[in-house]
Amino acid sequence: MIRIWLWPVVIALLSILGLVAGLVSEGPGDWLSWAALAVPVVIGCHGLARGRAAKQSPNAAMARPANRG
């Protein structure tokens, strides 16, 4: 059960850390906020890119004509 919830909890904690750092601190806290809030965005974009690549792979393989030479 812990394996299922580990990464969503880590992402949630990073998001909370980034939001709190952005609200209460200046200077380095702003950088921490940007970094902590960028992690979920990067993970989401990576997941979307992998999903699209997986969808396109079978179609691209079927669209190519067989080389019978």
C-alpha positions in Angstrom: 0.0 0.0 0.0 2.9 2.4 0.8 4.3 1.9 -2.8 1.0 3.1 -4.3 0.9 6.3 -2.2 4.6 7.2 -1.9 5.0 9.3 -5.0 1.7 11.1 -4.9 2.4 12.1 -1.3 5.9 13.3 -2.2 4.5 15.4 -5.0 1.8 16.9 -2.7 4.4 17.7 0.0 6.7 19.4 -2.6 3.7 21.4 -3.8 2.8 22.5 -0.3 6.4 23.4 0.4 6.5 25.5 -2.7 3.3 27.3 -2.0 4.3 28.1 1.6 7.8 29.2 0.6 6.4 31.5 -2.0 4.0 33.1 0.5 6.3 33.6 3.5 9.9 34.1 2.2 11.9 36.4 -0.1 15.1 35.8 -2.1 16.2 32.2 -1.7 12.6 31.2 -0.7 11.4 32.4 -4.0 13.9 30.1 -5.8 12.8 27.2 -3.5 9.2 28.0 -4.4 9.9 28.0 -8.2 11.8 24.7 -7.9 9.3 22.9 -5.7 6.4 24.0 -7.9 8.2 23.1 -11.1 8.6 19.4 -10.1 4.9 18.4 -10.5 4.8 20.3 -13.8 7.9 18.5 -15.1 6.5 15.1 -13.9 3.2 15.8 -15.6 4.8 16.8 -18.9 7.0 13.8 -18.8 4.0 11.5 -18.3 2.1 13.2 -21.2 5.1 12.8 -23.5 5.5 9.2 -22.6 1.8 8.6 -23.1 1.8 10.2 -26.5 5.0 8.4 -27.6 3.5 5.1 -26.6 0.3 5.8 -28.6 2.2 6.9 -31.7 4.6 4.0 -31.8 2.2 1.2 -32.9 0.6 3.5 -35.5 3.9 4.6 -36.9 5.0 1.0 -37.2 1.8 0.0 -39.0 1.9 2.9 -41.4 5.4 2.0 -42.8 5.3 -0.3 -45.8 7.2 -3.5 -45.5 10.5 -3.6 -47.2 10.4 -6.7 -49.4 13.6 -6.6 -51.4 
